Amino acid sequence: MNIPDHRQTIRWRANLQARIKLGEAESFTNCLIYDITIRGLRVCLPEKIGVDASVKLSLFLSDDCSMENLEAWIVWHKAVNGSHLYGLYFTKISDPCKEKLYRFMRSNFQEQINKQWWKGIDKDIDQQKGDKDMEDRRIFERFEKCLGLSFLNLYSGTEGQAQTRDLSAKGIRLVADQKLEPQTPLEMWLKVPDKGEPLYLRGEVVWSRLEEADKYHCGVNLEKADLMGISRVLRS
């Protein structure tokens, strides 16, 4: 069954008590799901688990919404008041599980959906895109990182330099030395301070504005979620 594209873009702020089973565990553990999409979730667990790794899991949201045989990449971790908050990106989720999740959220969070809370996640992008339904570009936590970045404008063939302000596995906010129009495709080389090679990325400019003299602040959506890359940057 093909799930319509717009149903894959919605992020529900759930604050939902649920149960999760990770890896080879024999039983479910209580957890709190802060928000969830068909692409991933932000979940609070009582115990600490590994980061920068793949995990198999099952989720029990209700009697009529139990999802098994999921696989996810554990992208980031934060300690919060003795508990552990994680960002998980689904690398395997079947269409029947997507349909179950969609039906569950429509049934339990109709008011949220009607108000379209997810559209307020990134106001900067909304200002550029208007009322168009948008992908949630913050499935992953954004981390403040000031790193050097070289880029190639694939439209004009010109090269440039920039500094990142924050980044996630799916997007970068940067300050560039030249104007970059929305929908401009970029090749980028991020300078990671770990003495390794620059991290190669591809993306597209989503929004751009002049903030100060000859300095353009831009939001770049990455072509694909670079899970290993963001983990490397966060460790540096």
C-alpha atoms as an extended CHARMM CRD file, in Angstrom:
* protein
*
       236  EXT
         1         1  MET       CA              0.0000000000        0.0000000000        0.0000000000  PROA      1               0.0000000000
         2         2  ASN       CA              1.4350000000        3.3800000000       -0.9850000000  PROA      2               0.0000000000
         3         3  ILE       CA              1.1840000000        5.9980000000        1.7570000000  PROA      3               0.0000000000
         4         4  PRO       CA              0.4940000000        9.4940000000        0.3540000000  PROA      4               0.0000000000
         5         5  ASP       CA              3.5540000000       11.7270000000        0.6020000000  PROA      5               0.0000000000
         6         6  HSD       CA              1.9440000000       14.3160000000        2.8860000000  PROA      6               0.0000000000
         7         7  ARG       CA              1.3060000000       11.6470000000        5.4910000000  PROA      7               0.0000000000
         8         8  GLN       CA              5.0300000000       11.0220000000        5.7570000000  PROA      8               0.0000000000
         9         9  THR       CA              5.8420000000       14.6350000000        6.5730000000  PROA      9               0.0000000000
        10        10  ILE       CA              3.7530000000       15.2040000000        9.7020000000  PROA      10              0.0000000000
        11        11  ARG       CA              5.3970000000       15.3250000000       13.1030000000  PROA      11              0.0000000000
        12        12  TRP       CA              3.0160000000       14.7880000000       16.0200000000  PROA      12              0.0000000000
        13        13  ARG       CA              3.9200000000       16.2530000000       19.4110000000  PROA      13              0.0000000000
        14        14  ALA       CA              2.6300000000       13.3080000000       21.3590000000  PROA      14              0.0000000000
        15        15  ASN       CA              3.9810000000       13.3380000000       24.9520000000  PROA      15              0.0000000000
        16        16  LEU       CA              2.7200000000        9.7850000000       24.8970000000  PROA      16              0.0000000000
        17        17  GLN       CA              3.2460000000        7.0750000000       27.4990000000  PROA      17              0.0000000000
        18        18  ALA       CA              4.1640000000        3.9500000000       25.5430000000  PROA      18              0.0000000000
        19        19  ARG       CA              6.1520000000        0.7260000000       25.7390000000  PROA      19              0.0000000000
        20        20  ILE       CA              9.2440000000       -0.2010000000       23.7800000000  PROA      20              0.0000000000
        21        21  LYS       CA             11.2980000000       -3.3510000000       23.2840000000  PROA      21              0.0000000000
        22        22  LEU       CA             14.8650000000       -2.8900000000       22.0670000000  PROA      22              0.0000000000
        23        23  GLY       CA             17.1830000000       -5.4010000000       20.4460000000  PROA      23              0.0000000000
        24        24  GLU       CA             17.0310000000       -8.8760000000       21.9520000000  PROA      24              0.0000000000
        25        25  ALA       CA             15.1530000000       -7.8260000000       25.0900000000  PROA      25              0.0000000000
        26        26  GLU       CA             12.4510000000      -10.2880000000       26.1290000000  PROA      26              0.0000000000
        27        27  SER       CA             10.0350000000       -7.7500000000       27.5730000000  PROA      27              0.0000000000
        28        28  PHE       CA              8.7860000000       -4.2270000000       26.9260000000  PROA      28              0.0000000000
        29        29  THR       CA             10.0110000000       -1.1750000000       28.8780000000  PROA      29              0.0000000000
        30        30  ASN       CA              7.9590000000        1.9070000000       29.7130000000  PROA      30              0.0000000000
        31        31  CYS       CA              8.9500000000        5.0090000000       27.7620000000  PROA      31              0.0000000000
        32        32  LEU       CA              7.7370000000        8.5170000000       26.9420000000  PROA      32              0.0000000000
        33        33  ILE       CA              7.4860000000        9.4990000000       23.2820000000  PROA      33              0.0000000000
        34        34  TYR       CA              7.8290000000       13.2790000000       22.9650000000  PROA      34              0.0000000000
        35        35  ASP       CA              7.1330000000       13.4230000000       19.2590000000  PROA      35              0.0000000000
        36        36  ILE       CA              6.9270000000       10.9740000000       16.3840000000  PROA      36              0.0000000000
        37        37  THR       CA              6.7890000000       10.8530000000       12.6100000000  PROA      37              0.0000000000
        38        38  ILE       CA              6.8020000000        8.0850000000       10.0560000000  PROA      38              0.0000000000
        39        39  ARG       CA             10.5130000000        8.8850000000        9.7020000000  PROA      39              0.0000000000
        40        40  GLY       CA             11.5020000000        8.6620000000       13.3670000000  PROA      40              0.0000000000
        41        41  LEU       CA             10.8080000000        9.6140000000       16.9640000000  PROA      41              0.0000000000
        42        42  ARG       CA             12.1450000000       11.3870000000       20.0320000000  PROA      42              0.0000000000
        43        43  VAL       CA             11.8510000000        9.0710000000       23.0310000000  PROA      43              0.0000000000
        44        44  CYS       CA             12.7580000000        9.2240000000       26.7330000000  PROA      44              0.0000000000
        45        45  LEU       CA             14.0410000000        5.9860000000       28.3180000000  PROA      45              0.0000000000
        46        46  PRO       CA             14.9840000000        5.1360000000       31.9070000000  PROA      46              0.0000000000
        47        47  GLU       CA             18.2080000000        3.4000000000       30.8830000000  PROA      47              0.0000000000
        48        48  LYS       CA             21.1560000000        4.4460000000       28.7390000000  PROA      48              0.0000000000
        49        49  ILE       CA             21.7140000000        2.7230000000       25.4010000000  PROA      49              0.0000000000
        50        50  GLY       CA             24.3880000000        3.0420000000       22.7530000000  PROA      50              0.0000000000
        51        51  VAL       CA             24.4810000000        5.9160000000       20.2700000000  PROA      51              0.0000000000
        52        52  ASP       CA             25.6040000000        5.9520000000       16.6380000000  PROA      52              0.0000000000
        53        53  ALA       CA             24.2780000000        2.4350000000       16.1200000000  PROA      53              0.0000000000
        54        54  SER       CA             21.4150000000        0.5240000000       14.5600000000  PROA      54              0.0000000000
        55        55  VAL       CA             18.8000000000       -1.1720000000       16.7480000000  PROA      55              0.0000000000
        56        56  LYS       CA             15.7960000000       -3.4040000000       16.1840000000  PROA      56              0.0000000000
        57        57  LEU       CA             12.7090000000       -2.4350000000       18.1380000000  PROA      57              0.0000000000
        58        58  SER       CA              9.0020000000       -2.9270000000       18.7140000000  PROA      58              0.0000000000
        59        59  LEU       CA              6.6030000000       -0.2180000000       19.8690000000  PROA      59              0.0000000000
        60        60  PHE       CA              3.3470000000       -0.6260000000       21.7830000000  PROA      60              0.0000000000
        61        61  LEU       CA              1.2640000000        2.5460000000       21.6530000000  PROA      61              0.0000000000
        62        62  SER       CA             -2.1620000000        1.0200000000       22.3800000000  PROA      62              0.0000000000
        63        63  ASP       CA             -4.0810000000       -2.2380000000       22.0310000000  PROA      63              0.0000000000
        64        64  ASP       CA             -4.7820000000       -1.4430000000       18.3820000000  PROA      64              0.0000000000
        65        65  CYS       CA             -1.3890000000        0.0680000000       17.5580000000  PROA      65              0.0000000000
        66        66  SER       CA              1.4890000000       -2.3110000000       18.1620000000  PROA      66              0.0000000000
        67        67  MET       CA              4.3770000000       -2.2020000000       15.6690000000  PROA      67              0.0000000000
        68        68  GLU       CA              7.0290000000       -4.8920000000       15.3680000000  PROA      68              0.0000000000
        69        69  ASN       CA             10.1480000000       -5.5500000000       13.3080000000  PROA      69              0.0000000000
        70        70  LEU       CA             11.1480000000       -1.8910000000       13.1500000000  PROA      70              0.0000000000
        71        71  GLU       CA             14.7560000000       -0.8450000000       12.7320000000  PROA      71              0.0000000000
        72        72  ALA       CA             16.2060000000        2.5360000000       13.6710000000  PROA      72              0.0000000000
        73        73  TRP       CA             19.4840000000        4.3980000000       13.8810000000  PROA      73              0.0000000000
        74        74  ILE       CA             20.2230000000        5.9700000000       17.2850000000  PROA      74              0.0000000000
        75        75  VAL       CA             21.3820000000        9.3990000000       16.2060000000  PROA      75              0.0000000000
        76        76  TRP       CA             21.8240000000       11.4030000000       19.4130000000  PROA      76              0.0000000000
        77        77  HSD       CA             21.4360000000       11.2520000000       23.1990000000  PROA      77              0.0000000000
        78        78  LYS       CA             20.8720000000       13.7530000000       26.0080000000  PROA      78              0.0000000000
        79        79  ALA       CA             20.6800000000       13.1100000000       29.7590000000  PROA      79              0.0000000000
        80        80  VAL       CA             17.5580000000       14.7920000000       31.1900000000  PROA      80              0.0000000000
        81        81  ASN       CA             16.7810000000       14.7090000000       34.9350000000  PROA      81              0.0000000000
        82        82  GLY       CA             18.0940000000       11.1860000000       35.4110000000  PROA      82              0.0000000000
        83        83  SER       CA             16.4410000000        9.8550000000       32.2610000000  PROA      83              0.0000000000
        84        84  HSD       CA             17.7950000000        9.5670000000       28.7290000000  PROA      84              0.0000000000
        85        85  LEU       CA             16.3980000000       11.3210000000       25.6600000000  PROA      85              0.0000000000
        86        86  TYR       CA             17.1560000000        9.8480000000       22.2240000000  PROA      86              0.0000000000
        87        87  GLY       CA             16.6040000000       10.7480000000       18.6140000000  PROA      87              0.0000000000
        88        88  LEU       CA             15.8230000000        7.6610000000       16.5250000000  PROA      88              0.0000000000
        89        89  TYR       CA             15.5860000000        7.5860000000       12.7340000000  PROA      89              0.0000000000
        90        90  PHE       CA             13.6270000000        4.7040000000       11.1970000000  PROA      90              0.0000000000
        91        91  THR       CA             15.7070000000        2.7660000000        8.6890000000  PROA      91              0.0000000000
        92        92  LYS       CA             13.0390000000        0.0760000000        8.3470000000  PROA      92              0.0000000000
        93        93  ILE       CA              9.2930000000        0.5540000000        8.8330000000  PROA      93              0.0000000000
        94        94  SER       CA              6.7260000000       -1.3530000000        6.8010000000  PROA      94              0.0000000000
        95        95  ASP       CA              3.7620000000        0.2540000000        5.0670000000  PROA      95              0.0000000000
        96        96  PRO       CA              1.2970000000       -1.5670000000        7.4070000000  PROA      96              0.0000000000
        97        97  CYS       CA              3.1470000000       -0.0470000000       10.3960000000  PROA      97              0.0000000000
        98        98  LYS       CA              3.0010000000        3.4030000000        8.8000000000  PROA      98              0.0000000000
        99        99  GLU       CA             -0.7270000000        2.9560000000        8.3100000000  PROA      99              0.0000000000
       100       100  LYS       CA             -1.2030000000        1.8400000000       11.9360000000  PROA      100             0.0000000000
       101       101  LEU       CA              0.7170000000        4.8680000000       13.1940000000  PROA      101             0.0000000000
       102       102  TYR       CA             -1.2350000000        7.2540000000       11.0060000000  PROA      102             0.0000000000
       103       103  ARG       CA             -4.5980000000        5.8240000000       12.1340000000  PROA      103             0.0000000000
       104       104  PHE       CA             -3.5440000000        5.9530000000       15.7960000000  PROA      104             0.0000000000
       105       105  MET       CA             -2.4940000000        9.5890000000       15.6380000000  PROA      105             0.0000000000
       106       106  ARG       CA             -5.6080000000       10.5930000000       13.6990000000  PROA      106             0.0000000000
       107       107  SER       CA             -7.7250000000        8.9030000000       16.3600000000  PROA      107             0.0000000000
       108       108  ASN       CA             -5.9320000000       10.3040000000       19.4150000000  PROA      108             0.0000000000
       109       109  PHE       CA             -4.5200000000       13.6530000000       18.3490000000  PROA      109             0.0000000000
       110       110  GLN       CA             -7.1100000000       15.0160000000       15.9450000000  PROA      110             0.0000000000
       111       111  GLU       CA             -7.1190000000       18.4980000000       17.4870000000  PROA      111             0.0000000000
       112       112  GLN       CA             -3.3710000000       18.8440000000       17.0950000000  PROA      112             0.0000000000
       113       113  ILE       CA             -3.5390000000       17.7270000000       13.4990000000  PROA      113             0.0000000000
       114       114  ASN       CA             -6.3890000000       20.1040000000       12.6870000000  PROA      114             0.0000000000
       115       115  LYS       CA             -4.4230000000       23.0280000000       14.1080000000  PROA      115             0.0000000000
       116       116  GLN       CA             -1.4050000000       21.9500000000       12.0200000000  PROA      116             0.0000000000
       117       117  TRP       CA              1.0630000000       22.4130000000       14.8390000000  PROA      117             0.0000000000
       118       118  TRP       CA              3.7930000000       20.7960000000       12.7940000000  PROA      118             0.0000000000
       119       119  LYS       CA              3.8480000000       23.7860000000       10.4450000000  PROA      119             0.0000000000
       120       120  GLY       CA              5.3280000000       25.9590000000       13.1870000000  PROA      120             0.0000000000
       121       121  ILE       CA              8.4400000000       23.8370000000       13.6960000000  PROA      121             0.0000000000
       122       122  ASP       CA             10.6370000000       26.0570000000       11.5570000000  PROA      122             0.0000000000
       123       123  LYS       CA              9.2140000000       29.5640000000       11.1830000000  PROA      123             0.0000000000
       124       124  ASP       CA             12.0550000000       30.6780000000        8.9630000000  PROA      124             0.0000000000
       125       125  ILE       CA             11.2140000000       28.0480000000        6.3780000000  PROA      125             0.0000000000
       126       126  ASP       CA              7.4920000000       28.7060000000        6.6860000000  PROA      126             0.0000000000
       127       127  GLN       CA              8.0540000000       32.3520000000        5.7990000000  PROA      127             0.0000000000
       128       128  GLN       CA              9.6790000000       31.2710000000        2.5660000000  PROA      128             0.0000000000
       129       129  LYS       CA              7.3040000000       28.4200000000        1.7140000000  PROA      129             0.0000000000
       130       130  GLY       CA              3.9970000000       29.9940000000        2.7450000000  PROA      130             0.0000000000
       131       131  ASP       CA              1.2190000000       27.5220000000        3.5050000000  PROA      131             0.0000000000
       132       132  LYS       CA              2.7110000000       24.6100000000        1.5730000000  PROA      132             0.0000000000
       133       133  ASP       CA              2.8600000000       21.4000000000        3.6190000000  PROA      133             0.0000000000
       134       134  MET       CA              6.4770000000       20.8190000000        4.5370000000  PROA      134             0.0000000000
       135       135  GLU       CA              8.7400000000       18.0310000000        5.5850000000  PROA      135             0.0000000000
       136       136  ASP       CA              9.6760000000       18.1820000000        9.2450000000  PROA      136             0.0000000000
       137       137  ARG       CA             13.3030000000       19.1870000000        8.9400000000  PROA      137             0.0000000000
       138       138  ARG       CA             13.8960000000       18.7390000000       12.6580000000  PROA      138             0.0000000000
       139       139  ILE       CA             13.3180000000       15.0350000000       13.1230000000  PROA      139             0.0000000000
       140       140  PHE       CA             16.7700000000       15.2400000000       14.6090000000  PROA      140             0.0000000000
       141       141  GLU       CA             17.8900000000       17.6100000000       17.3280000000  PROA      141             0.0000000000
       142       142  ARG       CA             19.7330000000       20.6170000000       15.9750000000  PROA      142             0.0000000000
       143       143  PHE       CA             23.1540000000       21.2040000000       17.5610000000  PROA      143             0.0000000000
       144       144  GLU       CA             24.9910000000       24.5080000000       17.6230000000  PROA      144             0.0000000000
       145       145  LYS       CA             28.2750000000       24.0450000000       15.7850000000  PROA      145             0.0000000000
       146       146  CYS       CA             30.4760000000       26.7270000000       14.2110000000  PROA      146             0.0000000000
       147       147  LEU       CA             32.5170000000       24.9380000000       11.5800000000  PROA      147             0.0000000000
       148       148  GLY       CA             34.1090000000       26.0400000000        8.3380000000  PROA      148             0.0000000000
       149       149  LEU       CA             32.4610000000       24.8930000000        5.1300000000  PROA      149             0.0000000000
       150       150  SER       CA             33.3970000000       25.1600000000        1.4590000000  PROA      150             0.0000000000
       151       151  PHE       CA             30.6850000000       24.8720000000       -1.1670000000  PROA      151             0.0000000000
       152       152  LEU       CA             30.1290000000       24.6610000000       -4.8980000000  PROA      152             0.0000000000
       153       153  ASN       CA             27.0240000000       26.2540000000       -6.4170000000  PROA      153             0.0000000000
       154       154  LEU       CA             25.9140000000       23.6520000000       -8.9510000000  PROA      154             0.0000000000
       155       155  TYR       CA             23.8290000000       26.2070000000      -10.8670000000  PROA      155             0.0000000000
       156       156  SER       CA             26.5190000000       28.8210000000      -11.4090000000  PROA      156             0.0000000000
       157       157  GLY       CA             29.6610000000       26.7360000000      -10.8960000000  PROA      157             0.0000000000
       158       158  THR       CA             30.9820000000       29.2930000000       -8.4010000000  PROA      158             0.0000000000
       159       159  GLU       CA             32.7430000000       28.3390000000       -5.1780000000  PROA      159             0.0000000000
       160       160  GLY       CA             32.3180000000       29.9500000000       -1.7800000000  PROA      160             0.0000000000
       161       161  GLN       CA             33.0590000000       29.7990000000        1.9340000000  PROA      161             0.0000000000
       162       162  ALA       CA             30.6430000000       29.6410000000        4.8550000000  PROA      162             0.0000000000
       163       163  GLN       CA             30.3840000000       29.0190000000        8.5800000000  PROA      163             0.0000000000
       164       164  THR       CA             27.7850000000       26.7170000000       10.0760000000  PROA      164             0.0000000000
       165       165  ARG       CA             25.5820000000       27.9720000000       12.9230000000  PROA      165             0.0000000000
       166       166  ASP       CA             23.7430000000       24.7460000000       13.6930000000  PROA      166             0.0000000000
       167       167  LEU       CA             23.2320000000       21.4140000000       12.0210000000  PROA      167             0.0000000000
       168       168  SER       CA             21.3550000000       18.1570000000       12.1990000000  PROA      168             0.0000000000
       169       169  ALA       CA             21.4330000000       14.9420000000       10.2070000000  PROA      169             0.0000000000
       170       170  LYS       CA             18.9930000000       16.4900000000        7.7230000000  PROA      170             0.0000000000
       171       171  GLY       CA             19.8720000000       20.1780000000        7.5790000000  PROA      171             0.0000000000
       172       172  ILE       CA             22.4000000000       22.9610000000        8.1080000000  PROA      172             0.0000000000
       173       173  ARG       CA             22.0190000000       26.6460000000        8.9600000000  PROA      173             0.0000000000
       174       174  LEU       CA             25.0050000000       28.5610000000        7.6750000000  PROA      174             0.0000000000
       175       175  VAL       CA             26.3580000000       32.0360000000        7.0040000000  PROA      175             0.0000000000
       176       176  ALA       CA             27.7470000000       32.4110000000        3.4800000000  PROA      176             0.0000000000
       177       177  ASP       CA             29.9030000000       35.0330000000        1.7830000000  PROA      177             0.0000000000
       178       178  GLN       CA             27.5720000000       35.2570000000       -1.2100000000  PROA      178             0.0000000000
       179       179  LYS       CA             23.8460000000       35.2100000000       -1.9280000000  PROA      179             0.0000000000
       180       180  LEU       CA             22.3770000000       31.7500000000       -2.4380000000  PROA      180             0.0000000000
       181       181  GLU       CA             18.8800000000       31.6680000000       -3.8620000000  PROA      181             0.0000000000
       182       182  PRO       CA             16.3020000000       29.1440000000       -2.5980000000  PROA      182             0.0000000000
       183       183  GLN       CA             16.3510000000       25.8600000000       -4.5570000000  PROA      183             0.0000000000
       184       184  THR       CA             20.0650000000       26.2670000000       -5.3390000000  PROA      184             0.0000000000
       185       185  PRO       CA             21.7710000000       22.8300000000       -5.2660000000  PROA      185             0.0000000000
       186       186  LEU       CA             25.0800000000       22.7020000000       -3.4130000000  PROA      186             0.0000000000
       187       187  GLU       CA             28.0120000000       20.3950000000       -2.9910000000  PROA      187             0.0000000000
       188       188  MET       CA             29.6360000000       21.0440000000        0.4070000000  PROA      188             0.0000000000
       189       189  TRP       CA             32.7870000000       20.0750000000        2.2580000000  PROA      189             0.0000000000
       190       190  LEU       CA             32.4400000000       20.4560000000        6.0320000000  PROA      190             0.0000000000
       191       191  LYS       CA             35.6920000000       20.8750000000        7.9640000000  PROA      191             0.0000000000
       192       192  VAL       CA             35.4540000000       18.4880000000       10.9160000000  PROA      192             0.0000000000
       193       193  PRO       CA             38.0890000000       19.1510000000       13.6350000000  PROA      193             0.0000000000
       194       194  ASP       CA             39.0770000000       15.4880000000       14.0190000000  PROA      194             0.0000000000
       195       195  LYS       CA             42.0840000000       15.5820000000       11.6540000000  PROA      195             0.0000000000
       196       196  GLY       CA             40.1290000000       13.5160000000        9.1240000000  PROA      196             0.0000000000
       197       197  GLU       CA             38.9920000000       14.3610000000        5.6320000000  PROA      197             0.0000000000
       198       198  PRO       CA             36.2660000000       17.0240000000        5.2040000000  PROA      198             0.0000000000
       199       199  LEU       CA             32.7420000000       15.6260000000        5.3220000000  PROA      199             0.0000000000
       200       200  TYR       CA             31.1900000000       15.6930000000        1.8420000000  PROA      200             0.0000000000
       201       201  LEU       CA             27.5180000000       16.6660000000        1.6810000000  PROA      201             0.0000000000
       202       202  ARG       CA             24.9320000000       17.5420000000       -0.9590000000  PROA      202             0.0000000000
       203       203  GLY       CA             21.8850000000       19.6880000000       -0.3360000000  PROA      203             0.0000000000
       204       204  GLU       CA             19.5210000000       22.3860000000       -1.5230000000  PROA      204             0.0000000000
       205       205  VAL       CA             19.0390000000       25.9170000000       -0.2020000000  PROA      205             0.0000000000
       206       206  VAL       CA             15.5680000000       26.2670000000        1.3660000000  PROA      206             0.0000000000
       207       207  TRP       CA             15.7210000000       29.8860000000        2.5270000000  PROA      207             0.0000000000
       208       208  SER       CA             18.2150000000       32.7470000000        2.3950000000  PROA      208             0.0000000000
       209       209  ARG       CA             18.3080000000       36.3030000000        3.7400000000  PROA      209             0.0000000000
       210       210  LEU       CA             20.7790000000       39.1350000000        4.2240000000  PROA      210             0.0000000000
       211       211  GLU       CA             21.4500000000       39.5490000000        7.9620000000  PROA      211             0.0000000000
       212       212  GLU       CA             24.5120000000       41.7970000000        7.9210000000  PROA      212             0.0000000000
       213       213  ALA       CA             26.8370000000       43.4090000000        5.4060000000  PROA      213             0.0000000000
       214       214  ASP       CA             27.7220000000       40.8260000000        2.7540000000  PROA      214             0.0000000000
       215       215  LYS       CA             26.6460000000       37.9560000000        5.0300000000  PROA      215             0.0000000000
       216       216  TYR       CA             23.7860000000       35.7180000000        3.9710000000  PROA      216             0.0000000000
       217       217  HSD       CA             22.1130000000       33.3750000000        6.4460000000  PROA      217             0.0000000000
       218       218  CYS       CA             20.8150000000       30.2430000000        4.7120000000  PROA      218             0.0000000000
       219       219  GLY       CA             18.9780000000       27.0630000000        5.5510000000  PROA      219             0.0000000000
       220       220  VAL       CA             20.1310000000       24.0200000000        3.5860000000  PROA      220             0.0000000000
       221       221  ASN       CA             18.1880000000       20.7690000000        3.4180000000  PROA      221             0.0000000000
       222       222  LEU       CA             20.5200000000       17.8100000000        2.9740000000  PROA      222             0.0000000000
       223       223  GLU       CA             19.8660000000       15.3950000000        0.1430000000  PROA      223             0.0000000000
       224       224  LYS       CA             19.8000000000       12.4680000000        2.5610000000  PROA      224             0.0000000000
       225       225  ALA       CA             20.0130000000       11.9600000000        6.3030000000  PROA      225             0.0000000000
       226       226  ASP       CA             23.7520000000       11.5180000000        6.9440000000  PROA      226             0.0000000000
       227       227  LEU       CA             23.6740000000        9.5350000000       10.1790000000  PROA      227             0.0000000000
       228       228  MET       CA             27.3450000000        8.6060000000       10.3170000000  PROA      228             0.0000000000
       229       229  GLY       CA             28.3850000000       12.1180000000        9.3470000000  PROA      229             0.0000000000
       230       230  ILE       CA             26.4480000000       13.9180000000       12.0800000000  PROA      230             0.0000000000
       231       231  SER       CA             27.7300000000       11.4210000000       14.6510000000  PROA      231             0.0000000000
       232       232  ARG       CA             31.3010000000       12.1490000000       13.5720000000  PROA      232             0.0000000000
       233       233  VAL       CA             30.7410000000       15.9110000000       13.8530000000  PROA      233             0.0000000000
       234       234  LEU       CA             29.1900000000       15.6260000000       17.3280000000  PROA      234             0.0000000000
       235       235  ARG       CA             32.1110000000       13.5150000000       18.5700000000  PROA      235             0.0000000000
       236       236  SER       CA             34.6930000000       16.0380000000       17.3320000000  PROA      236             0.0000000000
